[in-house]
Amino acid sequence: MTEAELYDVYQGVYVPKHLHPPESLQYYENFTFRPDDVLIVTYPKSGTTWLQEIVPLVLSAGDLSAVQTVPNWDRVPWLEEHRALVLNLEQRPSPRAFATHFHRGMMNQSYNKVKPKVIYVLRNPKDVFTSSFHYYGMASYLVNPGTADEFLEKFLNGKIMFGSWFDHVKSWLNVKDEDNIFYIAYEEMIQDLKGSVSRIAQFLGKSLSPEVVGKIAENCEFKSMKQNQMSNFSLVPSEFMDQKKSEFLRKGVAGDWKNLFTEVQTEQFDAVYKDKMKDVTFKFAWD
C-alpha cells in the first residue's frame, strides 16, 4: 500500500493512520501537562522501548511489578497514539511518564507553558535507518520499504513516518539551553547501562542505591527485555506486526548498519549527513 493509503500528514510529517487517527491527534493537542511529568522523546527506532523500561523502574525505585504486568505502550503511552484516548491519563498519579515521536515544533501549548521533564534519546542515524528498514518490512501499517536503496532515498529525504531524522534531532538540540531536557545516546546506554540509569535517576531527582541501579540495569538489558512479553511487542497481533519476518526487538546493538550498507550507500549517507548537520555543534556519541 502507498503513503496516501496508510499515512496522514500532520503538521508536515507522515503519521500512520492506524496508530494516529484524527481524534488521537486532537486529544494530544488538548492534553494538559504537569511540571513533574516525564516525557521520553525519540525519533522512531532510537531507543524508545528501552526508555519505556528504564523510566518506570527509576520512578518506582526498582519495583518490577509494572514492567512485568503492563504492556509498555500502556505503561508509558505515546501521547499522540490512539491508546491515549482510553487510558484515563488525567487520573494517573504523579509523576506520570509518556512518550512521543514529535518534533520540538509540534509540541502543544501546555508543553510550552509547563515545560515538563524531557529525556531525549539520540542514536546513530545509520543504525536508525537499519532498524527502520527491518521494522517497515514487518509492520502492516507502514509502507513496505522496498529495496535498501529505495528506502534510503525516502529516509534521507524525510519521506517516512515522522519526517526527517535530521530535522527531528536539530529541532530538539536547538533548545539545549532549556534545563528541562536531558540528552542521552543509545550508544552510551550500550557502553554503560548502570551509569546511564544513574544519570537518568539524577535528572529525575531520584536517589537510588547502587543495588537498585544494578537491579534496574539487569532488568533492562536487551536479553531481559526480549524475553519480557510486556516489552517485546509479542502481544501485538501478527496481522499488524509479523515478527516472523523481523523481531521488534531485533539486535539491540550499535553498528549493525555495517551489515546492511554498501560502500556506495555509505558515501551517499555520509554526504547528506555532512550537509544537513554542518551547523550542529553537539558532540554525538557515534562521531
C-alpha positions in Angstrom: 0.0 0.0 0.0 1.1 3.6 -0.6 1.8 6.5 1.6 -1.5 8.1 0.7 -3.4 4.9 1.8 -1.5 4.3 5.0 -0.5 7.7 6.2 -2.0 11.1 7.1 0.0 14.3 7.0 0.1 16.0 10.4 2.0 19.3 10.9 4.0 18.5 7.8 5.1 14.9 8.6 3.6 11.5 7.9 1.8 9.7 10.7 0.4 6.1 10.3 -3.4 6.3 10.2 -3.8 3.1 12.1 -1.9 4.4 15.1 -2.7 8.1 14.9 -6.4 8.7 13.9 -7.5 12.4 13.9 -9.2 12.0 17.3 -6.0 10.9 19.0 -4.0 13.8 17.5 -6.8 16.2 18.7 -6.5 14.6 22.2 -2.8 15.4 22.2 -3.3 19.0 21.2 -5.6 19.5 24.2 -3.5 17.5 26.6 -2.5 19.2 29.9 1.0 18.5 31.1 2.1 18.6 34.8 5.6 20.0 35.7 6.7 16.7 37.1 5.6 14.7 34.0 8.5 12.8 32.3 8.4 12.8 28.5 10.5 10.4 26.5 11.2 11.9 23.1 12.7 10.0 20.3 12.8 9.7 16.5 11.4 6.3 15.8 13.8 3.3 16.3 16.2 5.3 18.5 15.6 3.5 21.8 12.0 4.4 22.9 11.2 0.9 24.1 14.4 0.9 26.2 13.5 4.1 28.0 9.9 2.8 28.4 11.5 0.1 30.5 14.0 2.2 32.4 12.0 5.3 33.4 9.2 3.5 35.2 11.8 1.5 37.2 13.6 4.6 38.1 10.4 6.4 39.2 9.4 3.3 41.3 12.8 2.8 42.8 13.2 -0.6 41.1 9.7 -2.0 41.6 9.4 -4.6 38.8 5.6 -5.1 39.0 4.6 -2.6 36.3 7.2 -3.8 33.7 6.2 -7.4 34.4 2.4 -6.9 34.2 1.6 -3.9 32.0 2.5 -3.7 28.2 5.0 -0.9 27.6 2.6 1.0 25.3 0.2 1.4 28.3 2.9 1.7 30.9 4.5 4.7 29.1 2.0 5.6 26.4 2.6 7.7 23.3 0.5 10.8 23.8 -0.3 11.0 20.1 -1.4 7.4 19.6 -5.0 6.1 19.8 -4.4 4.2 23.1 -4.0 7.5 25.0 -7.7 8.1 24.4 -8.8 5.2 26.7 -6.2 5.1 29.4 -7.6 7.9 31.7 -4.2 9.6 31.7 -5.6 12.6 33.6 -6.3 10.3 36.5 -2.8 8.8 36.8 -0.8 9.8 39.9 2.3 11.9 39.5 4.9 11.5 38.3 3.5 10.3 35.0 5.7 9.0 32.2 4.8 9.4 28.5 6.5 9.0 25.1 6.3 11.0 21.9 7.9 11.0 18.4 7.0 14.6 17.8 9.5 17.3 16.6 10.0 20.2 19.1 7.9 22.5 17.0 4.9 20.0 17.2 4.6 20.2 21.0 1.3 21.6 22.2 0.6 24.8 24.2 0.6 23.1 27.5 4.0 21.7 27.0 5.4 25.1 26.0 3.8 26.6 29.2 4.6 23.9 31.7 8.0 22.6 30.4 7.8 19.0 31.8 11.0 16.9 32.1 12.2 15.6 28.8 14.6 12.7 28.1 15.7 13.0 24.5 17.4 9.8 23.1 19.7 10.1 20.2 21.0 7.2 18.0 23.4 6.9 15.1 21.1 7.6 12.1 22.7 4.8 10.1 21.5 2.3 12.8 18.1 4.1 12.9 17.8 3.6 9.2 18.8 -0.1 9.5 16.4 -0.8 12.4 13.6 1.1 10.5 14.3 -0.9 7.3 13.5 -4.1 9.1 10.6 -2.6 11.1 8.9 -1.3 7.9 9.2 -4.8 6.5 7.2 -6.4 9.3 4.6 -3.8 10.2 1.4 -3.8 8.0 0.5 -0.2 8.9 3.7 1.1 7.4 4.6 1.4 3.7 6.8 -1.5 2.6 10.4 -0.3 2.5 11.2 -1.9 -0.9 14.9 -2.2 -1.5 17.5 -0.7 0.8 18.3 1.8 -2.0 14.7 2.8 -2.3 14.2 3.2 1.5 17.4 5.1 1.8 16.1 7.7 -0.6 13.0 8.1 1.4 14.9 8.2 4.7 17.4 10.9 3.6 14.5 13.0 2.2 12.3 12.6 5.2 9.5 10.8 3.3 8.8 8.4 6.1 6.8 8.5 9.3 7.6 11.5 11.5 9.6 13.0 8.7 13.3 13.7 8.6 15.7 12.4 11.3 17.9 15.4 10.7 15.0 17.9 11.3 13.9 16.0 14.3 17.2 15.9 16.0 18.1 19.5 15.2 14.7 20.7 16.5 15.4 19.3 19.9 19.1 20.2 20.0 18.2 23.8 19.2 16.6 24.1 22.7 19.6 22.6 24.6 19.7 25.7 26.8 16.4 24.6 28.4 17.2 22.8 31.7 14.2 20.6 31.5 15.8 18.5 28.7 18.2 15.6 29.3 20.1 14.2 26.3 21.4 10.6 26.2 22.6 8.4 23.4 21.7 4.9 22.6 25.4 4.1 22.3 26.0 5.5 25.8 23.5 3.1 27.2 25.1 0.2 25.4 28.5 1.1 26.7 27.5 1.8 30.3 23.9 0.9 31.2 24.4 1.3 35.0 25.9 4.7 34.6 23.1 5.7 32.2 20.5 4.6 34.7 22.3 6.6 37.4 22.4 9.7 35.2 18.7 9.4 34.3 17.8 8.9 38.0 19.8 12.0 38.9 18.0 14.1 36.3 14.6 12.8 37.6 15.6 13.7 41.2 15.6 10.1 42.3 18.3 9.0 44.8 18.9 5.3 44.1 21.3 2.9 45.8 23.9 1.1 43.8 21.9 -2.1 44.4 18.7 -0.6 42.9 20.6 0.8 40.0 22.1 -2.6 39.3 18.7 -4.3 39.6 17.2 -1.8 37.1 20.1 -2.2 34.7 19.9 -6.0 34.8 16.2 -5.9 34.1 16.8 -3.5 31.2 19.5 -5.5 29.4 18.4 -6.3 25.9 18.2 -10.0 26.6 15.9 -9.5 29.6 13.6 -7.2 27.6 13.5 -9.6 24.7 12.2 -12.3 27.0 9.6 -10.0 28.6 6.2 -10.4 26.9 5.2 -6.9 28.3 8.1 -5.3 26.4 8.9 -7.3 23.3 5.6 -6.5 21.4 4.8 -10.2 21.1 1.3 -9.3 22.3 0.6 -7.3 19.1 -1.4 -9.4 16.7 0.6 -10.8 13.8 -1.6 -9.1 11.2 -0.1 -5.8 12.5 3.4 -6.9 13.3 4.7 -10.1 11.7 7.6 -10.9 14.0 8.4 -14.0 11.8 9.7 -11.5 9.3 11.7 -9.5 11.8 11.5 -9.3 15.6 10.5 -6.0 17.0 13.4 -6.2 19.5 15.9 -7.4 16.9 19.5 -7.0 18.0 19.9 -4.0 20.3 23.4 -3.2 19.2 25.4 -0.3 17.8 26.9 -0.5 14.4 24.6 -3.0 12.8 24.4 -0.6 9.8 27.7 -2.1 8.6 25.9 -5.3 7.9 23.4 -3.6 5.5 25.1 -0.6 3.9 27.1 -0.9 0.7 30.1 1.3 0.1 28.0 3.5 -2.3 25.2 3.8 0.3 27.6 4.8 3.0 29.1 7.5 0.8 25.6 8.8 -0.1 24.5 8.8 3.5 27.7 10.5 4.7 27.4 13.3 2.1 23.9 14.1 3.2 24.7 13.9 6.9 27.7 16.2 6.4 25.5 18.8 4.6 22.4 18.5 6.9 24.4 18.6 10.2 27.1 21.1 9.2 25.9 23.8 11.6 25.4 21.4 14.6 28.0 21.7 17.3 26.6 19.0 19.6 29.1 16.1 20.2 27.4 12.9 19.2 28.4 9.6 20.8 28.9 7.9 17.4 31.3 10.5 15.9 
